[in-house]
Amino acid sequence: MLSKLLTLLSTTKGAAAAAVIATAAVSTSVAATNQDVQNAVNTAVQNVTQSTQDKDDAKGQPAIVAARNAADKKLRDAFQDDQQKLKKLHSTHVDSTDRAKLDDTVNTADAALRAELTKALDKVATFTLGREGRESPKPTGSPDIKATFTAQADLDTWVTDEIGVMDKIEKGAEIAVAALPTFTPGKPADAGKPADVTTGKPATVPTPPSHP
């Protein structure tokens, strides 16, 4: 019976529930000393607290992993939005003499956008070292312990700043392309057509010569 109680305490979600179970167990004359019950409650509280800090409620992920995944997604989504806007700039109608300049402007911005994303993702990795948490400093010979992830605010600020930088790169390309002379394509049949010709017939029909 005691072993079942201790097992239940170690898996119950919530320190309050652990305390209630322990109290009920003592009141029903379970064969355990007060110290045994107290130790079980303390262990349950520690386990629940650590689980709350280190795991995402929806997926059961450690907090540091959930933070990394969320930051990566925000950065990649922003990158894709800006990249799609850059692609649309390729269809801007400019004079043939400016086409190479337009393509170079867009391609340069795209390369800068990719480089910024890579830098941002690398920085996210430094904020979230380790898949289960960062190892905290420890004296020689002591067991490894996990440090609680406390860099969420700094990580959020970094992601917001980097999204702003990527947006600025895309906006800069838009401004540069907008400065290029544009034209509206006309009908091919109008090209080279004399301005004074309005129909396919001559204005007057010459009189044929008379025959004797």
Backbone bond lengths (Angstrom), bond angles and torsions (degrees), N, CA, C in turn:
res aa  C-N    CA-C-N  psi(-1)  N-CA   C-N-CA  omega(-1)  CA-C   N-CA-C  phi
1 M - - - 1.460 - - 1.526 110.83 -
2 L 1.337 115.50 -41.34 1.460 120.18 179.45 1.520 111.19 -62.45
3 S 1.337 115.10 -42.89 1.466 118.39 -178.78 1.516 110.82 -63.09
4 K 1.327 117.42 -37.80 1.467 120.90 178.16 1.528 110.29 -65.05
5 L 1.325 116.55 -40.57 1.457 120.45 179.37 1.519 110.84 -62.51
6 L 1.335 116.23 -46.18 1.460 119.97 -178.03 1.524 111.04 -65.31
7 T 1.333 116.37 -38.51 1.460 119.90 177.85 1.518 111.16 -64.16
8 L 1.325 115.65 -43.21 1.463 120.21 179.72 1.522 111.18 -63.97
9 L 1.315 116.17 -40.62 1.456 120.15 179.30 1.518 111.82 -62.93
10 S 1.340 116.64 -35.88 1.463 120.31 -176.77 1.511 112.92 -73.90
11 T 1.340 118.45 -15.21 1.463 120.86 -176.83 1.517 112.76 -115.74
12 T 1.327 118.72 -9.83 1.467 120.96 -177.90 1.516 110.46 -68.71
13 K 1.362 117.56 134.99 1.455 122.47 179.80 1.520 109.94 -86.57
14 G 1.326 115.54 103.55 1.459 119.08 175.56 1.512 111.35 125.82
15 A 1.315 116.05 126.83 1.454 120.03 -178.77 1.522 111.27 -66.03
16 A 1.323 117.14 -35.35 1.464 120.59 -179.91 1.514 110.47 -63.07
17 A 1.315 117.12 -42.38 1.458 120.61 178.78 1.517 110.56 -63.44
18 A 1.330 116.35 -38.21 1.462 119.71 179.20 1.518 110.74 -63.05
19 A 1.322 116.01 -42.31 1.463 119.47 -179.75 1.525 111.06 -65.48
20 V 1.340 117.12 -40.07 1.464 120.94 179.12 1.510 110.73 -62.38
21 I 1.324 116.76 -44.30 1.476 120.83 -179.22 1.523 110.10 -63.26
22 A 1.340 115.30 -42.44 1.462 118.35 -178.95 1.513 111.11 -63.92
23 T 1.330 117.17 -42.64 1.463 121.55 179.25 1.526 110.98 -62.52
24 A 1.324 115.70 -43.24 1.459 119.94 179.36 1.513 111.39 -63.82
25 A 1.311 116.06 -37.29 1.460 120.32 -179.04 1.520 110.75 -65.24
26 V 1.347 116.30 -41.46 1.456 119.66 -179.40 1.530 110.22 -67.13
27 S 1.330 116.07 -40.78 1.462 119.69 -177.02 1.513 112.35 -68.56
28 T 1.327 118.19 -20.24 1.468 121.31 179.40 1.522 111.42 -98.62
29 S 1.341 116.44 17.93 1.470 122.41 172.90 1.521 112.45 64.07
30 V 1.332 117.59 38.56 1.466 119.12 173.47 1.512 107.88 -67.47
31 A 1.320 116.65 142.33 1.461 120.70 -175.83 1.515 110.27 -75.15
32 A 1.326 116.94 79.12 1.465 121.34 177.33 1.513 108.30 -148.95
33 T 1.324 116.70 145.17 1.455 120.15 176.61 1.510 109.18 -79.10
34 N 1.335 115.90 162.36 1.461 119.73 177.43 1.519 111.54 -57.96
35 Q 1.325 117.10 -35.88 1.466 120.66 -179.18 1.527 110.73 -67.00
36 D 1.327 116.22 -37.71 1.468 119.76 178.00 1.520 110.66 -61.13
37 V 1.319 114.92 -45.93 1.457 119.66 -179.20 1.524 110.40 -65.23
38 Q 1.329 116.10 -42.93 1.466 119.97 -179.65 1.526 110.76 -61.56
39 N 1.330 116.89 -41.67 1.464 120.58 178.51 1.529 111.03 -63.04
40 A 1.343 115.09 -40.16 1.456 119.46 -179.73 1.529 111.04 -65.07
41 V 1.343 115.50 -41.73 1.467 119.71 179.41 1.517 110.38 -64.23
42 N 1.329 116.97 -44.26 1.459 120.44 -179.97 1.522 111.42 -60.77
43 T 1.328 115.35 -42.14 1.473 119.37 178.64 1.513 111.32 -63.68
44 A 1.342 116.00 -42.08 1.467 120.17 -179.82 1.521 111.12 -63.26
45 V 1.341 115.76 -43.08 1.470 119.93 -179.77 1.518 110.45 -62.63
46 Q 1.320 117.48 -43.40 1.459 121.26 179.94 1.526 111.15 -63.73
47 N 1.332 116.12 -42.64 1.458 120.09 -179.34 1.529 111.24 -64.00
48 V 1.329 115.84 -44.47 1.465 120.21 -178.74 1.519 110.38 -65.17
49 T 1.335 117.29 -43.72 1.462 121.32 -180.00 1.523 110.98 -61.31
50 Q 1.333 117.08 -46.12 1.458 120.99 179.83 1.517 110.99 -64.07
51 S 1.337 115.76 -39.51 1.464 119.70 179.48 1.513 111.05 -63.90
52 T 1.318 117.00 -39.44 1.464 120.95 179.65 1.511 111.13 -65.26
53 Q 1.305 117.35 -39.04 1.459 121.61 -178.47 1.518 112.20 -73.85
54 D 1.303 117.40 -38.29 1.458 120.48 -169.24 1.514 115.57 -97.83
55 K 1.333 118.16 -7.35 1.467 118.61 -174.48 1.512 112.30 -124.02
56 D 1.288 114.48 140.83 1.462 121.06 175.69 1.513 108.70 -75.85
57 D 1.340 116.88 135.55 1.462 120.79 -174.25 1.521 112.21 -60.93
58 A 1.330 117.57 -37.30 1.464 120.08 -174.07 1.509 112.39 -80.86
59 K 1.316 118.48 -42.75 1.459 121.26 -171.34 1.519 113.31 -109.93
60 G 1.310 117.81 -6.16 1.446 119.23 -178.65 1.507 112.58 71.34
61 Q 1.347 118.39 25.58 1.457 122.27 -179.47 1.515 109.92 -89.48
62 P 1.342 117.29 150.36 1.457 118.88 169.97 1.522 109.16 -58.96
63 A 1.316 117.14 147.90 1.463 121.19 -176.10 1.513 112.04 -57.25
64 I 1.326 117.18 -36.98 1.460 120.33 -177.37 1.532 111.19 -67.09
65 V 1.328 116.99 -33.06 1.468 121.20 178.41 1.526 110.16 -73.36
66 A 1.330 115.98 -42.98 1.458 119.94 178.10 1.528 110.60 -61.75
67 A 1.325 116.65 -38.77 1.468 120.48 179.29 1.526 110.71 -64.70
68 R 1.315 116.04 -42.85 1.473 119.40 179.58 1.520 110.65 -64.21
69 N 1.309 117.53 -46.44 1.465 120.87 -178.30 1.523 111.57 -62.10
70 A 1.328 116.65 -41.78 1.461 120.46 -179.39 1.526 110.62 -66.23
71 A 1.332 117.10 -41.97 1.464 120.82 179.43 1.523 110.88 -64.95
72 D 1.329 116.77 -44.07 1.466 120.81 177.95 1.522 111.09 -58.35
73 K 1.313 116.89 -44.46 1.461 120.85 -178.05 1.530 111.57 -63.74
74 K 1.323 116.65 -44.39 1.466 119.77 179.68 1.525 110.95 -60.70
75 L 1.328 116.43 -43.47 1.459 120.41 -178.80 1.527 111.63 -67.04
76 R 1.322 116.73 -43.63 1.469 119.96 -179.10 1.534 111.29 -68.01
77 D 1.314 117.33 -38.04 1.467 120.02 177.77 1.529 110.94 -63.53
78 A 1.331 116.52 -43.38 1.467 120.57 178.59 1.521 110.55 -64.22
79 F 1.322 116.67 -40.79 1.460 121.01 178.43 1.528 111.06 -60.88
80 Q 1.312 117.05 -45.72 1.465 120.51 -179.06 1.523 111.86 -64.55
81 D 1.326 117.57 -38.89 1.466 120.39 177.66 1.526 110.72 -61.67
82 D 1.330 116.22 -46.31 1.468 119.97 -179.59 1.526 111.21 -67.75
83 Q 1.317 117.08 -36.75 1.461 120.05 -179.99 1.524 111.51 -66.16
84 Q 1.332 116.98 -38.28 1.461 120.17 177.60 1.530 110.85 -63.80
85 K 1.320 116.99 -37.74 1.459 120.16 177.52 1.525 110.95 -65.56
86 L 1.322 116.67 -37.88 1.463 120.31 177.86 1.529 111.10 -64.71
87 K 1.318 116.42 -40.87 1.465 119.78 -179.47 1.532 111.21 -61.31
88 K 1.323 116.52 -36.73 1.466 119.64 -179.68 1.524 111.79 -65.91
89 L 1.332 116.50 -26.36 1.466 119.57 -179.98 1.523 111.85 -66.26
90 H 1.323 117.48 -24.20 1.473 120.85 179.00 1.527 111.23 -61.88
91 S 1.334 117.40 -25.66 1.464 120.46 -176.74 1.532 112.44 -88.57
92 T 1.334 117.09 4.66 1.457 120.32 178.14 1.525 110.00 -63.54
93 H 1.342 117.36 133.14 1.468 121.47 -179.79 1.527 109.82 -82.40
94 V 1.311 115.65 108.70 1.462 121.04 176.29 1.523 108.67 -125.96
95 D 1.310 114.43 164.23 1.460 119.08 177.58 1.526 109.75 -61.23
96 S 1.314 115.74 150.66 1.471 120.27 -177.16 1.528 111.72 -58.79
97 T 1.329 116.59 -28.79 1.464 119.18 179.77 1.529 112.33 -72.77
98 D 1.346 117.00 -17.55 1.470 121.66 179.74 1.524 113.28 -104.64
99 R 1.326 117.10 -0.85 1.462 120.19 -177.89 1.525 111.77 -61.19
100 A 1.322 117.09 -42.80 1.465 120.32 -179.56 1.530 110.66 -63.92
101 K 1.338 116.39 -38.16 1.457 120.07 179.37 1.516 110.48 -66.72
102 L 1.318 117.77 -40.28 1.470 121.22 178.50 1.526 110.36 -61.83
103 D 1.324 116.10 -48.56 1.463 119.79 -179.09 1.523 111.22 -61.56
104 D 1.328 116.19 -40.40 1.464 119.60 -179.81 1.530 110.57 -65.54
105 T 1.325 116.65 -39.71 1.470 120.88 179.36 1.526 110.98 -62.29
106 V 1.316 116.47 -46.44 1.463 120.64 -178.10 1.528 110.89 -68.60
107 N 1.326 116.78 -42.98 1.466 120.23 -178.72 1.530 111.50 -65.49
108 T 1.326 116.46 -38.03 1.460 120.21 177.85 1.529 110.71 -64.20
109 A 1.333 115.84 -42.29 1.464 119.95 178.37 1.526 110.63 -65.09
110 D 1.318 117.37 -39.55 1.465 120.84 179.42 1.526 110.77 -62.65
111 A 1.328 117.05 -42.24 1.461 120.64 178.82 1.529 110.83 -64.67
112 A 1.333 116.19 -40.65 1.463 119.93 178.66 1.526 110.63 -65.64
113 L 1.315 116.07 -36.84 1.461 121.17 179.27 1.526 110.58 -63.84
114 R 1.332 116.33 -44.21 1.466 121.04 179.23 1.529 111.10 -64.14
115 A 1.317 115.79 -41.67 1.467 119.74 -179.85 1.524 110.80 -64.17
116 E 1.338 116.22 -38.72 1.473 120.08 179.79 1.520 110.84 -67.31
117 L 1.327 117.07 -39.22 1.461 120.22 177.43 1.524 110.69 -62.42
118 T 1.317 116.70 -44.49 1.464 120.59 179.65 1.523 110.85 -60.47
119 K 1.331 116.15 -44.08 1.471 120.23 178.58 1.525 110.59 -62.04
120 A 1.327 115.87 -42.17 1.461 120.21 -178.09 1.527 111.25 -64.91
121 L 1.327 116.92 -43.58 1.467 120.63 -179.47 1.528 111.30 -66.78
122 D 1.331 116.27 -37.52 1.467 119.41 177.73 1.526 110.70 -63.06
123 K 1.326 115.98 -39.41 1.461 119.71 179.77 1.527 110.71 -67.93
124 V 1.326 116.37 -37.83 1.466 119.89 176.61 1.522 110.03 -59.00
125 A 1.329 116.21 -39.73 1.468 120.50 179.80 1.531 111.02 -62.97
126 T 1.334 117.17 -36.12 1.468 118.83 179.53 1.527 111.23 -71.57
127 F 1.329 116.52 -28.23 1.468 119.81 175.81 1.523 111.05 -71.76
128 T 1.317 117.41 -27.77 1.465 121.38 -170.83 1.521 111.15 -123.76
129 L 1.300 116.86 53.50 1.457 121.30 -179.41 1.523 110.49 -63.05
130 G 1.328 116.47 133.35 1.459 120.69 177.12 1.502 112.77 88.16
131 R 1.308 118.20 145.79 1.455 122.44 179.76 1.519 112.09 -85.54
132 E 1.334 117.82 -24.17 1.463 120.22 -178.29 1.525 112.05 -111.48
133 G 1.305 116.26 -2.17 1.466 119.71 -177.37 1.514 109.96 131.89
134 R 1.308 116.94 160.35 1.456 120.47 -179.62 1.520 110.56 -85.21
135 E 1.332 115.83 141.03 1.458 119.25 177.87 1.526 109.12 -72.99
136 S 1.300 116.59 130.66 1.456 119.83 179.02 1.526 109.54 -84.94
137 P 1.342 117.04 154.76 1.470 118.94 177.61 1.518 111.03 -58.35
138 K 1.319 116.45 143.05 1.472 119.69 -177.72 1.523 109.28 -146.82
139 P 1.327 117.98 149.71 1.466 120.97 175.57 1.516 110.39 -65.92
140 T 1.316 115.74 156.57 1.465 120.70 179.18 1.517 110.46 -58.79
141 G 1.334 116.13 131.53 1.446 121.03 177.52 1.503 115.11 89.78
142 S 1.339 117.49 -9.15 1.461 119.04 179.52 1.526 109.84 -87.61
143 P 1.326 118.37 154.96 1.467 120.79 -178.13 1.521 111.70 -70.15
144 D 1.340 115.92 155.08 1.456 121.13 176.82 1.523 109.77 -66.20
145 I 1.309 116.70 138.57 1.455 121.08 172.62 1.517 108.28 -129.70
146 K 1.297 117.17 152.34 1.455 121.80 -177.41 1.518 110.87 -93.10
147 A 1.340 114.73 134.61 1.460 119.56 176.34 1.518 108.96 -88.60
148 T 1.325 116.50 134.71 1.465 120.50 178.53 1.525 109.68 -64.32
149 F 1.330 116.86 138.79 1.459 121.68 -179.67 1.527 109.45 -70.59
150 T 1.332 115.90 117.07 1.464 120.14 -175.72 1.524 112.75 -122.74
151 A 1.334 117.30 10.71 1.471 120.59 -175.03 1.529 112.80 -100.88
152 Q 1.327 117.95 19.67 1.459 120.16 -175.08 1.534 111.82 -61.29
153 A 1.316 117.26 -43.76 1.469 120.29 -178.67 1.527 111.20 -62.69
154 D 1.337 116.34 -43.99 1.470 120.21 178.72 1.526 110.67 -64.97
155 L 1.318 116.12 -38.48 1.460 120.01 179.38 1.522 110.60 -65.23
156 D 1.317 117.35 -43.88 1.467 121.08 179.22 1.528 111.18 -61.27
157 T 1.326 116.54 -40.88 1.468 120.72 179.06 1.519 110.64 -63.93
158 W 1.322 116.16 -42.86 1.467 120.47 179.15 1.524 111.14 -61.33
159 V 1.309 117.02 -45.97 1.472 120.88 -178.88 1.528 110.31 -62.04
160 T 1.330 116.72 -44.83 1.467 120.44 179.67 1.529 110.96 -60.94
161 D 1.335 116.42 -43.62 1.464 120.44 179.82 1.522 111.64 -63.62
162 E 1.321 116.58 -42.16 1.470 120.08 -178.18 1.529 112.08 -68.76
163 I 1.318 116.84 -35.79 1.466 119.97 175.50 1.523 109.35 -63.18
164 G 1.327 116.00 -38.40 1.459 119.99 176.99 1.525 111.97 -64.19
165 V 1.317 117.35 -39.56 1.473 121.03 178.52 1.527 110.52 -64.30
166 M 1.323 117.18 -43.67 1.465 120.04 179.40 1.526 111.42 -64.56
167 D 1.324 116.48 -39.87 1.471 119.79 176.85 1.527 110.53 -61.97
168 K 1.317 116.60 -38.33 1.462 121.15 -179.53 1.528 110.80 -65.65
169 I 1.313 117.16 -38.08 1.466 120.79 177.56 1.526 110.46 -61.59
170 E 1.330 116.14 -45.33 1.471 120.31 -179.51 1.528 110.65 -66.03
171 K 1.317 117.45 -42.82 1.466 121.07 179.96 1.521 110.99 -63.12
172 G 1.324 116.19 -37.00 1.458 119.96 178.07 1.517 111.91 -62.33
173 A 1.328 116.38 -39.29 1.469 120.21 177.20 1.525 110.62 -66.66
174 E 1.321 117.23 -40.17 1.473 120.52 178.32 1.530 110.94 -59.63
175 I 1.323 116.39 -44.31 1.467 120.84 -178.78 1.524 110.45 -64.26
176 A 1.341 116.10 -42.59 1.464 120.26 -179.02 1.526 111.11 -64.67
177 V 1.309 117.45 -41.13 1.465 120.79 -179.88 1.524 110.38 -69.72
178 A 1.327 117.20 -38.22 1.468 120.85 179.89 1.528 111.34 -63.33
179 A 1.330 116.85 -24.77 1.461 120.63 -179.68 1.527 112.57 -77.87
180 L 1.320 117.82 -13.67 1.461 121.17 179.75 1.530 109.99 -77.43
181 P 1.336 117.99 143.40 1.476 120.62 176.68 1.523 110.01 -61.86
182 T 1.307 115.81 133.08 1.459 120.30 179.45 1.516 109.71 -115.74
183 F 1.319 116.32 164.13 1.457 120.85 176.97 1.516 108.78 -145.08
184 T 1.325 114.91 158.42 1.461 120.60 177.40 1.513 108.51 -106.35
185 P 1.290 119.23 117.43 1.468 121.18 -178.96 1.526 111.13 -58.78
186 G 1.364 116.30 135.70 1.457 120.46 177.83 1.512 111.31 -101.22
187 K 1.353 115.50 -171.72 1.455 119.64 179.42 1.526 109.73 -77.10
188 P 1.293 118.81 136.62 1.471 121.22 179.61 1.521 111.84 -58.17
189 A 1.340 118.61 -32.79 1.464 121.49 -176.68 1.514 111.50 -68.39
190 D 1.330 118.15 -20.68 1.454 121.56 -178.26 1.519 112.43 -84.02
191 A 1.316 117.02 -15.39 1.453 119.93 -175.77 1.519 110.76 -67.00
192 G 1.317 118.06 126.22 1.457 122.71 176.24 1.508 114.62 74.06
193 K 1.302 118.40 12.68 1.457 121.09 -177.53 1.529 109.57 -83.81
194 P 1.360 119.49 128.57 1.464 120.38 -179.41 1.516 110.81 -60.03
195 A 1.331 115.00 141.00 1.457 119.69 -176.23 1.515 112.54 -67.63
196 D 1.358 118.44 -27.10 1.456 120.04 -175.32 1.511 113.28 -92.60
197 V 1.322 117.00 2.71 1.459 120.27 179.00 1.523 107.65 -98.84
198 T 1.336 115.47 118.21 1.464 119.14 -177.07 1.507 112.91 -112.44
199 T 1.335 118.21 -20.27 1.459 120.96 178.80 1.509 109.15 -136.61
200 G 1.300 114.89 175.92 1.457 119.82 179.22 1.525 113.14 -86.06
201 K 1.331 118.78 -1.46 1.453 122.36 -179.45 1.527 110.52 -108.36
202 P 1.334 118.61 146.36 1.462 120.64 176.12 1.527 110.08 -66.54
203 A 1.324 115.67 156.34 1.471 120.25 -176.41 1.528 110.86 -64.38
204 T 1.364 118.48 -39.07 1.480 122.55 178.93 1.512 108.89 -130.92
205 V 1.322 114.45 149.98 1.472 119.80 178.51 1.537 107.59 -104.69
206 P 1.352 117.63 121.36 1.476 120.39 -179.07 1.518 111.02 -62.79
207 T 1.357 115.11 145.86 1.481 121.01 178.96 1.519 108.61 -78.31
208 P 1.303 117.59 129.98 1.490 119.32 179.35 1.507 109.93 -68.19
209 P 1.357 117.51 147.60 1.474 120.99 178.11 1.515 111.08 -63.00
210 S 1.338 114.26 146.65 1.470 119.60 179.68 1.525 109.30 -81.96
211 H 1.314 116.56 148.61 1.471 122.16 178.53 1.528 110.41 -103.49
212 P 1.365 117.94 139.34 1.485 119.44 178.26 1.505 111.39 -64.88
